[in-house]
Amino acid sequence: MRYGIYSLAGLVRNELGFDPSSGDVFVFLGKRLDQIRLLQWDRDGFAMYVKKLEVGTFEWPKGNQILITSHQLTLLLQGVMLDSVRLRKRYIRA
């Protein structure tokens, strides 16, 4: 997990095929799952948030999921086990 802002932005553009300056938050997990980096374009430059755990690991949602919601990201950063979370039914506008 040695990549900096511009290397991660290059990965987003070249490997994932997304525009890093779209304003979306891009999440990167380290190999050992104990470090996470969030990259976002913030109107006039990139912002990067890094969190390194002293104990434990982060959990990525099950399956081959690329897109996660802001709620899932919040739970991931708080250390909640995502496979054990049960959400109540809510209205979703179609």
Sequence and secondary structure as in RCSB ss.txt:
>XXXX:A:sequence
MRYGIYSLAGLVRNELGFDPSSGDVFVFLGKRLDQIRLLQWDRDGFAMYVKKLEVGTFEWPKGNQILITSHQLTL
LLQGVMLDSVRLRKRYIRA
>XXXX:A:secstr
    HHHHHHHIIIII   GGGS EEEEE TTSSEEEEEEE SSSEEEEEEE SSS     SSS     HHHHHH
HHHT  GGG          
